[in-house]
């Protein structure tokens, strides 16, 4: 069973592929001053790149956990997530 790590730093990797699965570390926006839609776009772009690096894509996602600082921004986040 081969384990592949992507974008590895001193403590962790941003993605790890093993046995047909890809696990991503928690992703955050680079520009935290952006509104929720802008931050969501940044994060989804990171996810697209990490999945591509691991030989996968968003159509194969089994589960996603999304953390919002304010539940009132749920619709703003979904406005970007849904078309993605």
Secondary structure, DSSP 8 states (H G I E B T S, - for coil): --EEEEEE-SS-EEEEEETTEEEE-----S-TTS-HHHHHHHHHHHHHHHHHHTT--GGG--------S-GGGHHHHHHHHTT-
